[in-house]
Amino acid sequence: ERAIIAVCCRLAHKDRKVRDAAVQALATLAEPGSQHVIAMVNNHLENRNPEVRDSATEALCRLRPKGDPDLITAVSSHLDHANQHIRRAAVQALAQVAERGNQTAVAAVLQRMAHHSPGVREASLYAIGLMGKEHDQLVILAVTRHLKDPVSNVRYAALHVLEQLAEQGDANVIEALKTCEADKDEVVRRLATNALERISCGMEDSSSLLADAGTAQQS
């Protein structure tokens, strides 16, 4: 136990070689599935040094197989951290510990998309862009709601994600994007136009789709 604690502390060492050695040692010393070790390593994801956070992520990936629910829960807990750099690190780490479409990861991210903090909503959107499967309607619907978010950065994130995940020709998404072309923010308008070009690409008449979508909503 003392040896493991000492090794975990070395994950925060300023020397990269010491941190790399600590990662290797943890993979050897820690018992498979040790919650205590995961918690200690996970704490380093809040370190101010991005290189230390990278080492901690690498160590976590060696402690549990990719897609492990406990590992995903531990990493996703940092998505609502007050520090934006920690949130971004959590997004990157989540992509390394879970496969795209992993239901535990998707659920953890969707839960935080309604957070009161704009920074957390933004980080969650970028995370779902990495975790969500293309054409997943549950994810698409959740992201589309944020096109009306009062904070511009959140709307930027939602537009980026829709361009990645929405199915080509999705009438509901196209209709939502059309409303963004009248947004007061110039960047939102430009991103919406770009997303529309991608999602409408190859369609003979996108206007007819919009009409069909409007009819469907009224019925």
C-alpha positions in Angstrom: 0.0 0.0 0.0 2.8 2.4 0.9 4.6 1.6 -2.3 1.5 2.3 -4.4 0.9 5.6 -2.6 4.5 6.6 -3.2 4.2 5.7 -6.9 1.0 7.6 -7.3 2.7 10.7 -5.9 5.4 10.4 -8.6 2.8 10.9 -11.3 3.0 14.6 -10.4 6.8 14.7 -10.6 8.2 17.5 -12.9 10.5 15.0 -14.7 8.7 13.1 -17.5 10.9 10.0 -17.1 9.9 9.8 -13.4 6.2 10.0 -14.4 6.6 7.4 -17.1 8.2 5.1 -14.6 5.4 5.6 -12.2 2.8 4.7 -14.9 4.7 1.5 -15.6 5.0 0.7 -11.9 1.3 1.2 -11.2 0.4 -1.2 -13.9 2.5 -3.8 -12.2 1.9 -3.1 -8.5 -1.9 -2.3 -8.4 -4.3 -5.1 -8.0 -6.7 -5.4 -10.9 -9.8 -3.3 -10.3 -8.5 -1.5 -7.3 -10.9 1.3 -6.6 -8.5 3.0 -4.2 -5.7 3.2 -6.8 -8.1 4.5 -9.4 -9.3 7.3 -7.0 -5.7 8.3 -6.2 -4.7 8.4 -9.9 -7.9 10.2 -10.9 -7.1 13.0 -8.5 -4.1 13.9 -10.7 -6.5 14.8 -13.5 -7.0 18.0 -11.6 -3.3 18.9 -11.5 -2.4 22.3 -13.0 0.3 20.8 -15.2 -1.2 19.4 -18.4 1.7 16.9 -18.7 0.8 15.5 -15.3 -2.8 15.1 -16.4 -1.6 13.2 -19.5 0.4 10.8 -17.3 -2.6 10.3 -15.0 -4.8 9.5 -18.0 -2.2 7.0 -19.3 -2.1 5.3 -15.9 -5.9 5.1 -15.7 -5.9 3.4 -19.1 -3.5 0.8 -17.9 -5.4 0.1 -14.7 -8.7 -0.9 -16.3 -9.8 -2.0 -19.7 -11.3 0.6 -22.1 -15.0 1.0 -21.4 -14.8 0.1 -17.7 -17.8 1.8 -16.0 -15.9 2.8 -12.9 -13.2 4.3 -14.9 -15.6 6.3 -17.0 -17.5 7.5 -13.9 -14.2 8.6 -12.3 -13.0 10.5 -15.4 -16.4 12.1 -16.2 -16.6 13.5 -12.7 -14.2 16.2 -13.8 -16.4 17.5 -16.6 -18.1 19.9 -14.2 -14.9 21.1 -12.6 -14.7 24.9 -12.2 -11.4 25.1 -14.1 -11.9 25.1 -17.9 -8.5 23.4 -18.4 -9.5 20.5 -16.1 -12.8 20.2 -18.0 -11.0 20.0 -21.4 -8.6 17.4 -20.0 -11.6 15.3 -18.8 -13.1 15.5 -22.4 -9.8 14.2 -23.8 -9.4 11.6 -21.1 -12.9 10.3 -21.6 -12.2 9.7 -25.3 -9.3 7.5 -24.2 -11.1 5.4 -21.6 -14.3 4.8 -23.5 -15.2 3.8 -27.0 -17.6 6.0 -29.1 -21.2 5.0 -28.3 -20.4 3.7 -24.8 -23.7 4.0 -23.0 -22.1 4.8 -19.6 -20.0 7.6 -21.0 -22.9 9.0 -23.1 -25.2 9.0 -20.1 -22.6 10.7 -17.9 -22.1 13.4 -20.5 -25.8 14.0 -21.3 -26.5 14.4 -17.6 -24.1 17.4 -17.5 -25.4 19.1 -20.7 -28.1 20.7 -18.6 -25.6 22.0 -16.0 -26.1 25.6 -14.8 -22.5 26.5 -15.8 -22.1 27.5 -19.5 -18.5 26.1 -19.3 -19.7 22.7 -18.2 -22.4 22.7 -20.9 -19.8 23.6 -23.5 -17.4 20.8 -22.3 -20.2 18.3 -22.3 -21.1 19.1 -25.9 -17.5 18.6 -27.1 -17.4 15.4 -25.1 -20.6 14.1 -26.7 -19.1 14.9 -30.0 -16.3 12.4 -29.2 -18.5 9.9 -27.4 -21.8 9.9 -29.3 -22.5 7.7 -32.3 -23.4 9.3 -35.6 -27.1 9.6 -36.3 -28.0 8.7 -32.6 -31.3 10.6 -32.4 -31.3 10.8 -28.6 -27.9 12.6 -28.7 -28.9 14.7 -31.7 -32.0 15.9 -30.0 -30.1 16.8 -26.8 -27.5 18.7 -28.8 -30.1 20.5 -31.0 -31.7 22.0 -27.9 -28.5 23.9 -27.2 -28.7 25.8 -30.4 -30.9 28.2 -28.4 -28.5 28.4 -25.4 -28.1 32.0 -24.2 -24.3 31.7 -24.3 -22.6 31.9 -27.7 -19.8 29.5 -26.9 -22.3 26.8 -26.1 -24.1 27.4 -29.4 -20.7 27.1 -31.2 -20.1 23.8 -29.6 -23.6 22.5 -30.5 -23.1 23.5 -34.1 -19.8 21.8 -34.3 -21.2 18.6 -32.9 -24.3 18.6 -35.1 -22.0 18.9 -38.2 -20.1 15.8 -37.0 -23.0 13.6 -35.9 -26.2 14.5 -37.7 -27.3 12.4 -40.6 -27.2 13.9 -44.0 -30.7 15.0 -44.9 -32.0 15.1 -41.3 -35.0 17.4 -41.8 -35.4 18.3 -38.1 -31.7 19.3 -37.8 -31.9 21.2 -41.0 -34.9 23.2 -39.8 -33.1 23.9 -36.5 -30.0 25.1 -38.3 -32.1 27.4 -40.5 -33.2 29.3 -37.5 -29.5 29.8 -36.5 -28.9 31.7 -39.7 -30.8 34.6 -38.1 -28.7 34.4 -34.9 -27.4 37.7 -33.6 -23.9 36.2 -33.3 -21.9 36.3 -36.6 -19.9 33.2 -35.8 -23.1 31.2 -35.0 -24.5 32.2 -38.4 -21.3 31.2 -40.2 -21.2 27.8 -38.4 -24.8 27.2 -39.1 -24.3 27.8 -42.8 -21.3 25.4 -42.8 -23.3 22.7 -41.0 -26.3 23.2 -43.4 -24.0 22.8 -46.4 -22.7 19.5 -45.0 -26.0 18.0 -43.8 -27.9 19.2 -46.9 -25.2 18.0 -49.3 -26.6 15.9 -52.1 -30.2 16.7 -51.5 -32.2 17.8 -54.5 -34.6 20.0 -52.6 -33.9 20.8 -49.0 -36.9 23.2 -48.9 -39.3 20.3 -49.5 -37.8 18.5 -46.5 -38.3 21.6 -44.4 -41.9 21.7 -45.5 -42.4 18.0 -44.7 -40.9 18.5 -41.3 -43.2 21.4 -40.6 -46.2 19.3 -41.6 -45.1 16.4 -39.4 -44.8 18.7 -36.4 -48.3 20.1 -36.9 -49.9 16.6 -37.2 
